[in-house]
C-alpha cells in the first residue's frame, strides 16, 4: 500500500475524533488517567479542580467507601443538625418568651385539641414533602446506574466488535486502535460532562473534563470566559451561612449560566453526536459490519440520551413552589403554636419541649429539602465523582488487554471443562464420548443429592 493511500485511510479513521487542523500525532489531549495501584492516590483524578477558581465548601458528598464506628445519633457528617441551630435558637427564644409571659403576666394557653388537628395536617404535609424528595433521589440514582450499565455495554461492544485492520497495514491498524480508545474516552467524557451539567457547571475547563473534550469543537469550549471565575468565589460569611442553612446566604446555582454571553450548548449531547459519527465511520469502512451489533450499539446511544433527558427532568422539575410554600408555612405555624399548647401541662418544661418538638418537625422537613436535588455537593447528595472514577477504572480494565480470541481461553491447557478433565484430555475423545460424559454429570449431581439425603435421614433415625 502506498504512503498516499495509507494517509487517506488514517484520515478516514480519525475524521470524527478530532477537531479541524488537529491530527492524531499533534493532538495535545491526553488519554484517560491510569487507575491507581493499591495504596496509591489517584493523581489529580476526577476531583473538582479546574481553571475556574473555586473555593472548597465545608461539606462534600459522603464517601461510601469510608466506615464510621460512631453510632448514628452521634454523627455530624451528613446530619441536618448544623442547619437546625438557628431555627432551634429562635424557637427556644420564642418558647422562653411565651413561658415567661404565661408565668408572670398572663397565661397564654390554647387548647391541646389544636395540637392534635394541626399535627395531623403537618404530618401529611411533611410526609408528602419527604416522599416526593426521596423519589427524586432514587430516580437520580437509577438514571446513574443506567448510565453505568450502558457505558459498560457500549465500551465492550466497541472494544471487541470494532475490527482493527492490522492485516491490511500496521499504521492503519494502529490508527483503528487509537480510534477505539478515543471513542471509549468519549463514553467517559459523557459521564463527566453530565456530572458538571447537573451541577450547573457549563464549561469544559475542569481538570477531569478538559483532557477528554479539549480536542472537540463544542459550544461550551468556545463560550468559556476566564472572568466567569469571579462568580464561583465565596466569602467565609457566605460559606458559613450555607453550612448553617441560611437561605439568604445561598447563591443562585444557575448564576454562571445566566451571565454567559454566548450559547453554552449541551455538552453531553454534543459528545453523543461525536460518538454517533465515530460509529457511522467504522460502519462505512467495514470495521463494524454486523447489523445486530450495530443495532445494539445504537440502542446504547439512545439509552445514554434517555439518561441525559431523565436526569435533566429530575433536576429541573422540583416540587411545585405552591406546595413548598404551603408546607413550610403550616410547619412553622405548628411549631410556633407549641409553647401555647404545652404551657398549661408542662410549665417550665415547655421550653425544652418546644425545642425538641421543633427539631423533630423542622428536621424532617429539612431532610426533604436536602435530598430534593441529588446531584449537588452536599453530604447527602449522590457521590457523582466516585461514580465517574468507577467508570474510568472499568474502561481502563476493558482496554488493558487486546480483544481476546477464542483459542486463547477455550483451548488452553488450564481450561478445566469438567472439573477434573482438561480441554486437551477431552479433545482426544470422540464427540459421542464427550456427550456421554456431559449426560453423566447430571447423574453424578443427582446421586450426590440422593446420598446426602439418605445420610441425613440415617442420622435422624439414629438420634
C-alpha positions in Angstrom: 0.0 0.0 0.0 1.4 3.4 -0.9 2.1 6.2 1.5 -0.7 8.3 0.0 -3.3 5.6 0.4 -2.2 5.0 4.0 -2.6 8.7 4.8 -6.1 8.8 3.3 -7.1 5.7 5.3 -5.8 7.3 8.5 -7.7 10.4 7.8 -10.9 8.4 7.3 -10.5 6.5 10.6 -9.8 9.7 12.6 -12.1 12.3 11.0 -14.8 12.2 13.6 -12.5 12.1 16.6 -10.6 15.4 16.1 -11.3 19.0 15.5 -10.2 20.8 12.4 -6.5 21.0 11.7 -5.6 18.5 14.5 -4.3 15.1 13.7 -3.6 12.1 15.8 0.1 12.9 16.2 -0.3 16.5 17.1 -3.3 16.2 19.4 -2.4 17.6 22.8 -5.2 15.8 24.7 -4.1 13.0 26.9 -5.9 9.7 27.3 -7.6 8.7 30.5 -5.6 8.7 33.6 -4.4 5.2 34.7 -6.1 3.5 37.5 -4.1 3.8 40.8 -2.2 0.8 42.1 -3.3 -0.5 45.6 -2.1 2.0 48.2 -1.6 4.8 45.7 -3.6 8.0 45.5 -5.3 8.9 42.2 -3.2 11.6 40.6 -5.5 14.6 40.2 -8.2 12.3 39.1 -11.8 13.4 38.9 -11.8 15.8 41.8 -13.4 19.1 41.1 -10.4 21.2 40.3 -10.4 23.5 37.4 -9.1 26.6 35.8 -12.2 28.2 37.2 -11.2 29.3 40.7 -13.5 27.5 43.1 -13.4 27.5 46.9 -13.8 24.3 48.7 -17.1 24.1 50.6 -17.4 22.9 54.2 -19.1 19.7 53.1 -18.9 17.2 50.2 -20.9 14.1 49.3 -20.3 11.3 51.8 -17.7 8.9 50.8 -19.5 5.5 50.7 -16.1 3.7 50.9 -15.4 5.1 54.4 -16.7 3.4 57.5 -17.5 5.1 60.8 -17.9 3.2 64.1 -19.8 6.1 65.7 -23.5 5.4 66.5 -25.7 7.3 64.1 -27.1 9.6 66.7 -23.5 10.9 67.4 -22.5 11.5 63.7 -22.4 15.1 62.4 -21.2 14.5 58.8 -24.4 14.2 56.8 -26.6 15.3 59.7 -29.1 18.2 59.4 -28.2 19.4 62.9 -26.0 22.3 61.7 -28.9 23.6 59.6 -31.1 23.4 62.7 -29.0 25.6 65.0 -30.6 29.0 64.1 -34.2 27.7 63.8 -33.9 26.0 67.2 -32.3 29.1 68.8 -35.3 31.1 67.5 -37.8 28.6 68.8 -36.0 28.4 72.2 -36.2 32.2 72.5 -39.8 32.2 71.4 -40.8 29.5 73.9 -38.9 31.3 76.7 -40.8 34.5 75.9 -44.2 32.8 75.9 -43.4 30.8 79.0 -42.3 33.9 81.0 -45.4 35.9 79.9 -47.6 33.0 80.9 -45.8 32.7 84.3 -45.5 36.3 85.3 -48.1 38.3 83.3 -51.0 36.3 81.9 -51.3 32.6 81.0 -51.3 32.3 77.2 -53.0 28.9 76.8 -54.5 27.2 73.8 -56.5 24.0 73.9 -54.4 20.9 73.1 -57.1 20.0 70.6 -55.5 22.4 68.2 -52.2 20.5 68.6 -53.9 17.3 67.5 -55.6 18.8 64.5 -52.6 20.7 63.3 -50.3 17.8 64.0 -52.3 15.6 61.6 -52.2 18.2 58.8 -48.4 18.8 59.4 -47.8 15.1 59.4 -49.5 14.7 56.0 -47.6 17.7 54.5 -44.2 16.6 55.7 -44.8 13.0 54.6 -45.7 14.2 51.1 -42.7 16.5 51.0 -40.2 13.9 52.2 -41.6 11.1 50.0 -41.6 13.2 46.8 -38.0 14.3 47.6 -36.8 10.8 48.2 -38.5 9.7 45.0 -36.4 12.2 43.1 -33.3 11.0 44.9 -34.0 7.4 43.9 -34.7 8.4 40.3 -31.4 10.2 40.1 -29.6 7.0 41.4 -31.5 4.8 38.9 -30.5 7.0 36.0 -26.9 7.0 37.0 -27.0 3.2 37.4 -28.4 3.1 33.9 -25.6 5.3 32.6 -23.0 2.9 34.2 -24.6 -0.2 32.7 -25.0 1.4 29.2 -21.4 2.7 29.3 -20.0 -0.7 30.1 -22.0 -2.3 27.3 -21.1 0.3 24.8 -17.4 0.2 25.7 -17.3 -3.6 25.5 -19.1 -3.6 22.1 -16.6 -1.0 20.6 -13.5 -2.7 22.1 -14.5 -6.2 21.0 -16.5 -5.9 17.8 -14.9 -2.9 16.0 -12.1 -4.5 14.0 -8.6 -3.3 13.8 -7.1 -3.6 10.3 -3.6 -4.6 11.2 -3.6 -7.3 8.5 -4.1 -4.6 5.8 -1.5 -2.2 7.1 0.2 -1.8 10.6 -0.2 2.0 10.6 -3.9 1.6 9.6 -4.4 -0.9 12.4 -2.7 1.4 14.9 -5.0 4.3 13.8 -8.0 2.0 14.3 -6.8 1.1 17.8 -6.3 4.7 18.8 -9.7 5.5 17.3 -11.3 2.9 19.6 -9.5 4.3 22.6 -10.7 7.8 21.6 -14.3 6.5 21.4 -14.1 5.0 24.8 -12.7 8.3 26.1 -15.9 9.9 24.8 -18.0 7.5 26.8 -16.2 8.6 29.9 -16.4 12.2 28.8 -20.2 11.9 28.5 -20.5 10.8 32.2 -18.1 13.6 33.4 -19.8 16.2 31.3 -23.2 15.2 32.5 -22.0 15.4 36.1 -20.9 19.0 35.5 -24.1 19.9 33.7 -26.2 18.7 36.6 -24.1 20.9 38.9 -24.7 23.9 36.7 -21.0 24.0 35.6 -21.4 24.6 31.8 -17.9 24.9 30.6 -15.1 22.4 29.7 -12.2 23.9 31.7 -12.3 21.4 34.5 -9.4 19.1 35.4 -11.4 15.9 34.9 -13.2 17.0 31.7 -10.8 19.2 29.7 -8.4 16.3 28.7 -11.3 14.4 27.4 -13.0 17.0 25.2 -10.5 19.8 24.5 -9.9 18.4 21.0 -13.6 18.6 20.2 -15.4 21.6 18.7 -18.1 22.4 21.3 -20.2 25.4 22.2 -19.1 25.1 25.9 -15.5 25.2 25.0 -15.9 28.2 22.7 -18.0 30.1 25.3 -15.6 29.9 28.2 -14.7 33.3 29.7 -12.0 33.5 32.4 -13.9 36.3 34.0 -16.6 33.8 34.9 -14.3 32.6 37.7 -15.3 35.6 39.8 -18.8 34.1 40.2 -17.5 30.9 41.8 -15.7 32.6 44.7 -17.4 32.5 48.1 -16.7 34.6 51.1 -16.3 32.9 54.5 -19.6 34.5 55.6 -21.4 33.0 52.6 -19.9 29.6 53.1 -20.7 29.7 56.8 -24.3 30.8 56.0 -24.8 27.9 53.6 -23.5 25.5 56.2 -26.0 26.8 58.7 -28.8 26.6 56.2 -29.4 30.3 55.8 -31.3 30.7 52.5 -30.3 34.3 52.0 -26.7 33.2 52.0 -27.1 30.7 49.2 -26.0 31.7 45.8 -28.1 31.1 42.7 -26.6 27.9 41.3 -27.5 29.0 37.7 -25.7 32.3 38.1 -22.8 31.4 35.8 -25.2 30.1 33.1 -27.4 33.2 33.3 -24.4 35.5 32.9 -22.9 33.8 30.0 -22.9 36.0 26.9 -22.6 33.0 24.5 -24.5 29.9 23.7 -23.4 27.2 26.1 -24.9 24.4 24.1 -25.5 21.0 25.6 -22.1 19.3 26.1 -23.2 15.7 26.8 -25.5 15.8 23.8 -22.6 17.1 21.6 -20.4 14.2 22.9 -23.1 11.7 21.8 -23.0 13.3 18.4 -19.3 12.6 18.1 -19.8 9.1 19.3 -22.5 8.6 16.6 -20.2 10.0 14.0 -17.5 7.5 15.0 -19.8 4.5 14.8 -21.1 5.7 11.4 -17.5 5.9 10.2 -16.4 2.4 11.3 -19.6 1.0 9.8 -18.8 2.6 6.4 -15.2 1.4 6.5 -16.3 -2.2 7.2 -14.8 -2.4 10.7 -18.3 -2.9 12.2 -20.2 -5.0 9.7 -22.6 -6.9 11.9 -26.1 -5.4 11.7 -27.3 -6.9 15.1 -24.3 -5.4 16.9 -24.9 -2.1 15.2 -28.5 -2.1 16.4 -27.3 -2.9 20.0 -24.8 0.0 19.9 -27.4 2.4 18.6 -29.7 1.3 21.4 -26.9 2.1 23.9 -26.6 5.6 22.5 -30.3 6.0 22.8 -30.1 4.8 26.4 -27.4 7.4 27.2 -29.7 10.1 25.7 -32.5 8.8 27.8 -30.2 9.2 30.9 -29.5 12.8 29.8 -33.2 13.6 29.5 -34.1 11.8 32.7 -31.5 13.5 34.9 -32.5 16.9 33.5 -36.1 16.1 34.3 -35.2 15.3 37.9 -33.0 18.5 38.2 -35.4 20.9 36.5 -38.7 19.7 37.9 -38.7 20.4 41.7 -41.8 20.2 43.9 -44.2 23.0 42.8 -43.5 26.1 44.7 -47.0 26.3 46.0 -46.6 23.0 47.8 -43.2 24.1 49.2 -44.5 27.4 50.5 -47.7 25.9 52.0 -45.9 23.1 53.7 -43.3 25.5 55.1 -45.9 27.9 56.4 -48.0 25.1 58.0 -45.0 23.6 59.7 -43.9 26.9 61.2 -47.4 27.7 62.4 -47.5 24.4 64.2 -44.0 24.9 65.8 -44.8 28.5 66.9 -48.1 27.3 68.5 -46.3 24.6 70.5 -45.5 26.8 73.6 -49.1 28.0 73.9 -50.4 24.4 74.0 -47.7 22.9 76.2 -47.5 25.6 79.0 -50.7 24.5 80.9 -49.4 20.9 81.2 -45.6 21.3 81.3 -44.8 24.6 82.9 -41.2 25.5 82.5 -40.6 22.2 80.6 -42.4 24.0 77.8 -39.1 25.5 76.7 -37.1 22.3 76.1 -40.3 20.5 75.0 -40.8 23.1 72.2 -37.2 22.8 71.1 -37.4 19.0 70.9 -40.7 19.2 69.0 -39.3 21.8 66.6 -36.2 19.7 66.0 -38.3 16.7 65.0 -40.8 18.6 62.8 -38.4 21.0 61.2 -35.6 18.4 60.9 -37.7 16.0 58.8 -38.8 18.9 56.6 -35.1 19.9 56.2 -34.2 16.4 55.1 -36.8 16.7 52.3 -35.1 19.9 51.1 -31.6 18.3 51.4 -32.2 15.4 49.1 -34.5 17.1 46.6 -31.6 17.7 44.3 -29.4 14.5 44.4 -26.7 15.9 42.0 -25.1 18.6 44.1 -22.2 18.7 46.5 -23.9 18.4 49.9 -23.2 15.5 52.2 -26.4 13.6 51.3 -26.1 14.0 47.5 -25.0 11.2 45.2 -21.2 10.8 45.0 -21.0 11.5 41.3 -17.2 11.9 41.4 -16.9 8.4 42.8 -19.2 7.1 40.1 -17.2 8.7 37.4 -14.0 7.3 38.9 -15.5 3.8 38.9 -16.5 4.1 35.3 -13.0 5.3 34.4 -11.4 2.3 36.1 -13.8 -0.1 34.4 -12.9 1.3 31.0 -9.3 1.0 31.8 -9.8 -2.6 32.7 -11.6 -3.2 29.3 -8.7 -1.6 27.3 -5.9 -3.2 29.4 -5.8 -6.3 27.1 -6.4 -6.8 23.4 -9.8 -8.2 22.4 -9.5 -11.9 23.4 -9.5 -14.6 20.7 -11.4 -17.8 21.4 -8.3 -20.0 21.1 -6.6 -18.1 23.9 -9.1 -19.3 26.6 -11.1 -22.3 25.1 -8.1 -24.5 24.1 -5.9 -23.5 27.0 -4.4 -26.4 29.0 -5.6 -24.7 32.2 -9.2 -24.8 30.9 -10.8 -27.4 33.2 -14.1 -28.1 31.5 -15.5 -30.9 33.6 -13.8 -30.2 37.0 -11.2 -32.9 36.7 -11.0 -33.1 32.8 -8.9 -30.6 30.9 -9.6 -29.4 27.4 -6.7 -31.5 26.0 -8.0 -34.7 27.5 -11.5 -34.2 26.2 -10.3 -33.1 22.8 -8.7 -36.5 22.4 -12.1 -38.2 22.7 -14.9 -38.5 20.2 -18.0 -36.3 20.1 -20.2 -39.1 21.3 -17.9 -39.8 24.3 -17.9 -36.1 25.3 -21.7 -36.0 25.1 -21.9 -39.2 27.2 -19.7 -37.6 29.9 -21.9 -34.4 29.8 -25.0 -36.5 30.4 -23.2 -38.4 33.2 -22.6 -35.1 35.0 -26.3 -34.7 35.7 -26.5 -38.3 37.1 -23.5 -37.5 39.4 -25.2 -34.4 40.8 -28.4 -36.4 41.3 -26.5 -39.2 43.0 -24.7 -36.9 45.3 -28.0 -35.3 46.3 -29.6 -38.7 47.0 -26.7 -39.8 49.0 -26.7 -36.7 51.1 -30.5 -37.1 51.7 -30.0 -40.7 52.8 -27.2 -39.8 55.1 -29.3 -37.1 56.8 -32.2 -39.5 57.1 -30.0 -42.1 58.7 -28.6 -39.7 61.2 -32.1 -38.5 62.2 -33.2 -42.2 62.8 -30.1 -42.8 64.9 -31.0 -39.9 67.1 
